[in-house]
C-alpha cells in the first residue's frame, strides 16, 4: 500500500490512483443480521425465504423452526357462508398436524416446513374454501386435503430437510471439525462456567463488558474478571480453558449475547406455558431510557391454574413514532410474537397519557374497535396522584403553602455542609426527646432521614415531604438560623429569614397538618392499589372507604385537627390567632374592607374547601366505579359472606362478556350461581375470606372450579381486569438499573433479553443450565456440541422354576 502523504491526501487525483484502488479493495461489506424481533408471526404476511439475503437465510430458517408454527390457542376463528353452509377453521386440527399454522390476515392455513424448505415454486396454501363445515360432514373435506398434503413427496422432503437441518450432530461441519471426547467434555465445562457467570451478572443487573478487555488489562470488565476468579477457585475450569481449543473458548461477546438470549427465551417459554391459552389483560406504559429512546413495556395479567393472579413482564419495544397507530401496531405485534391473539384480550390498562387513553382516537379505542371485550380501566394509582396534585392547588392558601415547601427543602439541602448539620441537629433532638421520655425507642424507630422534594409524578412524594418536615421541625429551624447568620450572600440571608417567619406562622402549621391528614388517607389507598394481586372489586371498596373517611372528616374532623395544631403551636412557641377576631379577607385589598373572622378563613376557606376539593376530584377521577361493568363485578365481593351477591347482576355481567358466554351458558348460569352461593355460605373455609383472589384459590383447592365452571369464569374475568400500572413502573425502575449512562449504547434486543431475565427472577432461577445450554446449541450452528449422555439401565430378570 502506498504511503499516504499530505500532498496526495489533498490532491484530487483520478479514480485509478493506487490509493483509490487500495480503498476499493479494502471496502468492508455491510454485515446483515437477522434478529428474533424480525420474525413475522402471521404466515400470510411473510415474504418468501428466497428473498432473504443468502448470508442470513439459515438464521431465518432456524429462528422460525425454533419458534414453531403459529397455532392460536382458544381463538375464535371467523365463520364464512360458502356453498350454502357455514365453514370455519377448527382448533383441534393443530393437535393432529404439528406443521399446520393459521393466518389471521388471510383466514387461511399454511405449512411451516414447506414454507422454509419447499424448493420448486411456492408452498401450498390451504384457503378458507376447504375449512370444515359447521353442520353435516364435519372436517371431511379439510382432513382429506391435509392428509393428502402430509403424504405428498414434497412435504415429506421438506420435513426431512428440516430434521436434517436442525440435527447438528449429523451436519457436514462435524466432519470438518473433529474433536475427541476429552475436548468435548472440556467444551461442556467452559460453556457451563460461562453460563454461570452470565447468569450471575444478569441476576444482579451488572455490565458484561469492560473498557479494555485485553489479557494485559488490569480491569478487563466484570465478565472476564469474574471468569478469571472462577478459574482460580476451580481447578477443573482452569484446566478446561488452558487446554481447550483456542477457537472455541465460549467467551466472546457474541457468545455472551447468545447465552442471554437463550436465558430470555427459556423464561418466555415458561411464561407462555403459564398462560396456556387463557384470557388475559395488558398493562402498558412508556418511558424514555438514558439514550432518549421511547420504550414501551408490556405486562400480561392472568389467573394461573392455582387460581392466583399473576402479572408477567413479556418485553420492551422501542417506539420510533409515538403515534396512536404505531402504538397499536406495536401492541398487536408484541402479542403476536408470543402466539397470542388480540381476541383473547379482556382488559387494558394504561397510565392515562392522552395518546394511550383518548376516548375517540386513542389506542384503547382502536383495540376496542377490533375486540369490544378488551375493557379499558384507567390506572387507579395514577388517577389518585392526579387527585393529590389537584388538591395541592385547590385554594390560594394551599397553593402558596406548596410554593414554600420546595424552597425550604432546597435551602436546607443546598450543600453537603447544610445536610450534615441538619442530620446532626436532628440526631441531637432525638436524643433529647428520648431522655425526656417524649418518644419511644425500638427496632426501626427514629431512623436517620433527610428531606425529599415533592414531585407531581412520584406517588406519595407530597406526604413524604410533609412528614419529614414535621419530624425534623426543630432541626430545620436551627439550620435556617445558621444559614441566615453565616451566609455571605444577601439573597441567602433574606431567603432564610423569610422562610423562618413563614414556617413559624399559624397558617403554615395549620395547612401542613391538614394536608398530612388528607394525604394520609389517599396514601393508604395508593399503597393498596400498587399490590400485584389487587383486584378491581377490592379496589372499588377501598375507594368508597376513602370517600366515606373524607366525608366523616368534613363533618367531624375540624375540632380534632384544630386541637392538634394548637398543641403543636404551643409546644414550639408559635402564636395562635384569636379565631373570633375580624380580619381583612385574604387575597383582597385592604381598601375594600371585606371583613371575615379567622374562624371563617381557616374553617371554611381552607379546611372545608380542601376536603370538598378532594371529594370532588375523587368522584370525577374514579367515575368508572359507578359504571355498569364494575357495578356488576361488585356483586362478587366475598366480604361479609358475599353480602352483595346478586344473581341478576352477575347474569348481566355474563351478557356483557358475550364472547365468553353463549346462550346455553346464560341459561345455566343462574342455577350454578345459586348452588355456588349456598355452598360457599355453608363452607367454613370461606368464612374468613375477604378478597376475591383468595376466594379463587380456595375454589381451585376444593375443586369447585370444576363444579361451577361458569361462576369461576366470571371470577377469572373480574380478576384479570387491571387496576394499576405499578408493575410497569417497577419495570422502568429495573431498566434504569440495567441501562445506565455508561451502557447507553446498548441495543434494543440485548436490553430486552436482560430485562426479561432480571424482572422475572423467580422463573429465571428455576430454569436449569441444561435447558439453557440445549437452547443455546439450537439457536445457531455450533462448532462443537455437548457430548451426548449415555444412560445405562440395568434390568434384573428373575426366573421362577416350578
N, C-alpha and C positions, 0 to 999 in steps of 0.2 A: 504493500500500500504506500502511495507517495506521501511525502511529508507535507503536512498542512501548514503553509506559511501565511503571513499577514497579507501578502500580495494576492495569492490565489484564493484567499478567503473572500476578499472584497471584489475580485475580478469577476466579470460577468461571462466568462468563457463559454464556449459552445457546449452542447449537451453531450458530446462524445469525449469529454476530458477524462483523464484517468480517475479524478476524484468522483465525478458523476457515475462512472462505470462501477467503481467500488461501492458507492452508496446504493446503486441499483441492485447489485448482487447481495448486499447485506440487509436489504429491506426485510423486516420481520412480518410474517403472516399473522393476521388477526386471529387470536385464539377464540374458537367457537365452543361454547359450553351449553349444556342442557341442564336446567335446574328443575327440581321437583315442582316448583310453582308454575312451570311451563306446561305441565300436564293438562290436557283438555279432557275434562271428565265426560262430557256428553259426546258419545261416539258420532252423533250426527254433525258435530262441529269440527271434527278433526280433519286435518289435511293428510293426504297420503304419505306413507313412510318415505317414498322416493323423493319427496320434495324437501326433506330434511338434508342438511349438509352431510356428506359421506362421513366426515370425521366424528360426528356425534350420533350416527344412526344406531350404533349398537347401544349407546347410552339411552336413547329413546326407547328402544325395544325392551331393555332390561327394566327401565322405570315403569313402563306400562304393565309388564308381566308381574313385577313385584306388587304393584297396586291392585291388580286383578280386574276383572270385568266390572262394569258399572251396573250393579244389581241393587235397585232401590228396595228398601225394606218398608213394609206397611204403607206403600204408596198407592193412592187411589188412581188407577190407570183410567184414562178417558175412554168412554164408550162411543162408538160410531154406528150409525144405522146404515148398513150395507146389505144389499141383496135381500131386503125385506126382513132383516133381523139385526139385533144388537151384537156388536163384536167388541172385544177388548183384550188386552194383554193379561195373562194370568201369572200371578206372582209365584205360584208353586213350580212354574217351569224352570226357575233358577235352580231349584234343587235337583232337577233331572239333568240339566245341561250346564256344566260349570263354565263353558265358554260363552254362554249367552249373555248379552248385555242390551240395555234398553236406552233409547234416546228420547228424552222429553221433548226436544225441539221438533223432531220429525215423527214422533209417535211410531217408531219402528224398532225392530230388533236387529242386532249385529252380532258377528262372531269375532271375538278378540284375537284368536290365533290367526284367522285368515287376514285380519287387518294388518297384523305385524309381519306375517311370513308368507302371504299369498303372492306369488310372483306373476303369473300370467293374467294381466288385466286387473280389474277392480274386484274386491271381495264381494261375496253375495250379500245382499241386503234383504231382510225379511220385512216387507211393508205391512201396514195395518190391514191390508186385504186378506191376510192369512190368519189374523188373530181369531181366537176362539169365539164361537157363538155362545151367547149368554143362555140361550134356551136349548133346543134339541141338538143332538150330536155335538156335545161339548168337546172342544180341543182336537177333534179328529183330524181335520184338515191341517191344522197347525203342527200337530205332532208328526204327521206324515212328512211334512216339509222339513221339520227339524231332524227327524231320523234319517231322512234321505241325505241331508247335508252332512250329518255326523258320519255316515257311511261312505261318503264320497272320497275319492282318492285325494283330491286337492286338500280337503280338510284334514285327512289323516297325515298327509305330508307336512302340512303347516304345523300340526301338533307335534309331530316327530322333530321337526326343526326347532320348535320351541323347547322341547325337552332336552335336545342336544345342546342348544344354545345356553341353557341355564345350568347344565351339568358341566361344571368346570373341571371335574376330575378326569373327564374323558376329552378335554379340549386339546387342540394341537399344541397349545403353549406348554402343556405338561410334557410333551416330547422334546420341546426345545430346552426347557429348564428342568433338569432332573436333580433332585436332592435326595440325600439318604434320610433314613428315619431319624437319626440324631439331629440333623439340621432342621427337620420339620418340628421336632419337639422343642428345639431352641426357638424356632419361629413362634410357636404357641406361647412360650414363656414371654417372649418380647411383646407379642400382641396383648397378652393378658396384663402385663405390667403397664404398658402404655394406656390400656383402657382403665386400669385402676387409677392412674394419675389423672386422666381426663375426667373420670367420674368425680374425683375429689375436687378438682378445680370448678367443675360445673356446679356441684352442690354448694360451693362457697361463693360462687359468682365472681371468681378471680380471673384475671387475664391469663391467657396462654403464652403469648409471645413476649419477647423482650426486645429492647432497642438494638442490641448487638449480640447475636447468638453464636458467634464463633467459638471454637473449642478453647481459644486463649482468653475469652472474655471472663471477667470476674463476676459478672451477673448476666447469665445467658437467658434470663426470663424464667417465669415461675414453672413452666412445664419442664424445661430441661434441667433446672436446678432441683426440682422435686424428683425427677427421674434419676439424676445422679445420686441423690440422697438414698433413693430406693436401692440403687446398685450397691452402695456402700453398706447397707444394712443386710441385704440378702445376697449371699454368695452365688446362688443359682442364677439369679437375674444378671449379676455382673458377668458371669461366665457366658450366658446366652448372648449378651451384647458383644463381648470381646471376641468370642469365637464364631459369631454368627456371620452370615453373608452380608457384606457391606452395602449391597444394593437393596436390602430388604430388612432394614433396622426398625421400620414402623414408627418413625419419629418425625417425619416431615410434616409440614403444615397441612398438606392435603390429607394425610392420614388423620391428623387431629380433627379436621373438619368432618371427614367421613365417619370417624368414631362418634362424634357428637350427633351427626345426622342419624346414625343407626340408633343411638340412645333416644333421640326425639321420636323416631318412627315407632320404636317399641312402646314408648309411653302413649303415643296416639293410638296404637293398636289396642292397648288395654282400655283406653277411654272409650273407643268406639265399641268395644265388646260390652262395656257397661251400659251404653245407650241401647244397643241391640234392637234397633227399630222402634224405640219408644218415642212418644211425643215429648217435645222439649220447647224451651223458650230461650231467647238470646238476650244477653246483656252486652251492650256495645258502648264504647266511648272512644274519644280521640284525644291524642296528646302529642306534643312535639318533643322529639328527643334532643340530645345535645347538639346534633348536627343539623338542627332546624328541619327535620323531616316530619311530616304528619303521619303518625302511626295510629292505625285503628286496631283495637284489641277486642276479641270476641270471647265470651264465656257462655257455655251451654248450661242450662239449669234443667234438671230432670229428676225423676224418682227412681231409685235403684230397686233391685229385686228384693232387698230387705225392707223397703218402704221408707228409706232415708232420702232426704232431699240433698242432692249433690250439685255442686257448681264446679265445672271443669273448664280450664283455660285451653283453648284449641288453636290459638295462634295470633300473631301480629301480621298486619299487612300495611305496606306503605301506600298512602293515598297521594297520588301526584296531583290530581284535580279534585279539590274538595267541593264537588257539586252533588246535588241530590241524586242524579242519575249514576254518577261514578260511585257514590257510596252504596247505592242499592245493588249495583253490579258487583261491587267488592263483597258485599254480604252474601249474595247468592253464590258467587264464585268460591268463597271460603266454605260454605256449606256443601257445595258440590264436590269440592276436593276431598271431602271426608265421606263421600257417598251418602250425603244427607239431602233430602229434598225439602224445598220450602213449604211443600204441602203438609209436612209433619210439624211445622211451627205452630205453637199455640200461645205465644206471648212474646212481646218485645219490650225491652226497657232501655231507655237512653238517659242521658244526663240533662236533657232539656235544651240543648242547643237548637237554634232556630232551624238549621238545615236538616237536623235529625228528626225534629219533633213536629214541624209545621203541619197545621191541620189539613191544608189543601195540597201543598206541593212538597211535603217532607218525605223522608224515607219511609216512615211508618205508614204514611198514606199510600205510597206506591206498593209496599209489601201487602197491605190490607186489600188493595185492589186485586192482587193476584191470589191472596189467601185471606178471606174475610174473617177467619177464626184466629188469626195472629193478633190478639187483642193487645193494645198498647197501654202501658202504665208508666206515667212519668215518675222518675226516681224520687221516692218519698224523702230520702235524706237530702237530696238536692233542693227539693221544694221547701223543706224545713229550714235550710240555710238561707234561702231567699226570704223566708219569713223573718229570720233574725236580722238580716241586712235591712229589710224594710222598717222594722221596729226601731233599729238604731238611728233612724232619721225621721221617726214618726212625729215628733214635736220639736220646735226650735230649741227648747232647753236640752233635750236629749241629744239632738244633733250637735249642739255646742259642746256638750259633755264629751262625746266621742271625738270631737276635734282636738280636745286637750289630751286625751289618753295617749295617742301616738307621740305627742310632744314630750310627755312625761317619760315614756319608755325610751325614746331616743336620747333625751337629755341625760338620764341616769346611766344608760349603757353606751354612751358615746365613745368611751375609751376603755382600755383594759384596766387602768387605774381606778376608774369610777366603778367598774364591775366588781373589782376586788374589794373596794371599800364597801360597796353595797352588801356583798356576801359576808364580810367581816362584821358590819353593823347588825345585820340580821342574825348572825350567829350569837353575838353578844346579847341581843334582845331575847332570843330563845332561851339562853342560859339564865337570864334574869327572871323570865317568866316561869321556868322550871323550878328555880329556887323559891319563888313566891307561891308556888302551887297553882298558878293560873292555867297551866296546860299540863297534859299527861305525857308520859314518856312510854315508849314501847316500840316494837319492831314495825318499821315502815312509817312511823310518825315523825313529823318535824324534819323532813329531808331538806337538803340543800337545794335551792331552786333559784331561778333567775326570771327576769321579766320577759314576756313574749309579746310580739306585736300582733294585733288582731288583723285578720285578713278576710275579705269577703268570700273567698273560695275555699278557705280552710275550715272544715266543720269543727265547731266547738271552740274556735280560737278567741271569740269575744269573751266568753265566760272564763276561759283560762286566764286571759289577761287581767280581768277584773278581780278574780280570786287571788292572783299573785299580788296585785296592788293592795288588796285588803290584808293579806297575810304579812306583807313586808312594809306596812304603812310607816312605822317608826323609822325603819332603815331608809326608806325613800326620802322622807322629810330631812333626815340627817345628811344624806348625800346632796340634796338640793341646797342645803345651807352651806355645805363645803364648797359647792360649785359657785354659789353667789359670793362667798368670801374670798376664795383663792383664784378665781378665774381672772385672767388679764383682759380678755376682750369684753367690752361693754355689752355686746349683744348677749353673751353668755350670762353676765351678771343680771341683766334685765330679764332674760328669759327665765332663769331660775327664780328670781324674785317674784315674777308674776305667777309661776307655777305653784310656789309655796302658798301664795294668797289664794289661788284657785282651789287647791286641794283642801285647805283649812277653812273652807266655806261650807255652810249647811247645804247649799244647792248641790255641790259635788258629792258630798257624803250621801245625801238622800237619793240622788239618781243612781249612784253606784250600788247601794243596797237594793233599790227597786229592780235594777237590771239583773243583778245576781239572782234575785228571787224568780224573775220571769225566765231568764235563760237557763236556770237550773231545771225547770220543768221541761223545756224543749231539749236540753242536753240528754236527759234520761231517755226521751223518745228517740233522739238521734243515735244513741248507743245501741238501743234495741233494734233499730232499723238496719244497722250495719252488720247484724248477725247473718252468717251464711245460710242458716236453716230457717230464717224468718219467713213466715207465710203471710199471705195477703189478709187473711181473716184476723190473725193476731195483730197485724199492723193497724187494721181498722179499729180494733178495740183499744189499742194504745192511743191512737189519735183522738178517739172520742173521750178517753180518760183524761188526756191533757186538756181538752176543751172544757171538761167538767171542772178540772182543777183551776183553770184560769177563771172560769165563771165564779167559782167559790172564792177565789182571791179577790175578785172585783166586789163581791158582796160583803165579805167578812175579813179581808186582808189588810185594810187600812190601819186599824188600831195596832195589831202586832208589828207591822212594818214601822210605823211611826215610833213606837216604843223602842224598837231595836236601834233605830237611827239616833234617837235621843240619848240612849245609853252609850252608844259609841262616841257621840259628840262630848258628853260629859267626861268620859274617860280620857279623851285626847284634848280636852280644854278648847273645844270648838263652840262658838256662840250659837245658841238655838234661838231663832227669832220668835217673837210673840205671834202666835197663829191668828189672834183676833185683830191684830194691827192692820190698818188700811195702808196700802202702798200703791204707787203708780203701776198700772198694768205693764207687765214685762213686754218689751219689744215695741212700745209706743212712746211717743214724745211726751215729756212732762207737761207741755203746753195744753195737751188735750184733756188733762185732768181726769183720766179714767181711773177710778179707784177700785181696787179689789183687795180682799184680805189675803194674808199669807196662807190661810187655810184653803181658800178657794184656789189659789195658784198651785199649791202642792197637791191638793187632793183631786181637783177637777182637771186643771190644765196639764198636770204631769202624770199623776197616778192613774186616774180613770182614762185619760187619753192614751196612755201607753198600753194598758190592758185591753181597751177597746180596739186599738190598732192591731195587736197581736191576735185577738179573736177574729177580727175581720179578715186578716191575712190567712189565718188557718182555714177559715171557711172558703176563702177564694182559691187558695192553692190546692186544697185537698177536696176539690169538687168531685173527684172520682169516687169518693166514699159513698156518695149518695146515688151513684149510678145503679142501673138495674142489675148489671152483671155482678158487681160486688155486693149488692144487697141480697142477691140470691145466694152467693157464696157464704155470706154471714150466717146462713142457716145451718152450716156445717160446723159451727163453733162448738167444741166439746165442753166448754165451761158450764158449770152447774148442771152436770148430767145432760148435756145437749138441750138446754132450756130453750134455745132459739130454733130448734129443729122444726122445719116446716116442709111438709111433703109437697105442697103445691109449688112453693118457690123452687125447690130442687128439681121438680119436673120441668119447670120453666127454664132452669139452668141447663138441663139436658137439651131442651128445644133450641136454646141459643147455640149450643155446640152440635148443630145438626149433622155435621160431618162425622161425629163420633157416636151418634145415637140415631138409629133408623126408627121407622115406625114401630117395628116389633119391640125394640128396646124401650121405647117410650111407654108402650102398653105394659111391659113387665116391670118397669121401674117403681111404680107406687107400691106394689106388693113387696118388692125387695127392700124398699125404704122402711116400710112398717115392720118387717121382720128384723131388719138391722137395728132399728132404734129400740125395739123390745128386748133384743138380746143384749145390746150394749148396756141398757139400764139395769139389767139383771146381773151383769158380769162384775166381779169385784175388781178386775184389772183396769176397768175404765173409770172407776170412781174418782181416782186422783188425777185423771188425765185433764189437762187444761189447754194443751196445744195440739193443733191438727197434725203436725209431723209425728208426734208421739202416738197419736191415735192410729196413723197409718202403719207404724212399726208394730203396734200391738195386733192389728188386723192380720199382718203378714205372719207374725209369730204364732197366732192362733189358727191360721188357715182360713180366716174369714174373707180374705180377698178372693178366694175361690168360691165360697158360698154366696157372696154378694158381689159379683164382679162389676155390675153396673154402678153400685154405690162406691166401690173402690175406684172406679174410673172417674167418677165425679171428684173424689178426693184428690186423685192424681192431677187432674186438670186445674184444681184450685191451688195445689202446692207449687206447680211449676210456673204459675204466673209471677213474674218478677216483682220485687218490692223496691230494692235499691241497688245502685251500681257500685256499692262499696268494694265488691270483689274486683271490679275492673280498676278501681283506684289503687288497690293493692298490687295489681299487675304493673301499673305505671311506676309505683314505688320500686318494684323489683327491676324495672327497666332502667331506672336511674342508677341502680347499683351495678348493673351489667354493662351498660353503655355509658361510659364516663367521658370526661374531656380528653383523657389520654387514649381512649379507644373510640374516638368519634368517627373513624373511617370504617367501622365495622359494617359489613354487608347486611342486607335485609334478611337473607336466608340464614346466614350464620347467627344473627341476632334472634331470629325466630326459634331456631333449634335450641339455643341456650336458654331462652325464656321458657319454653315448654318444659324442659327438664328442671329448671330452677324453681318454677312456680308449682309444678306438681311433684314435689319432692317425695311425698309419701309413696306414690306409684313408682317413681324412679328408683327408690331404694329397694322395692320388692322385685325388681327385674334382675335376673341372674346374668352373669357375664357370658355364659354360654349362649343365651338368646341373642345378646347384642353382637357377639362375635360372628354368629351364624348370619345375621342380617348384614353385618359388615362385609362378609365374603360375597354375599349375593348381590350387593349393590353394584359392584364393578368386577371386571376380570382381574383376578389377583395373580401375582407371580408365584406365590406359594400359598398352600392351603393347610389348615389344621389337620393333622393326621386323624384318620377315622378310628374311633374307638371300637375295639373288638370285644364284645360281651360273650363270655363263655358260660354256658348253662350246664350244670351237672344234673343229670336226671338219674334218680335211683329207681331201679326196677326190682320189684320183689316177685319172686317166684313161689308160688304156693303148690306144694305137691299134695296129692291126695293121701 
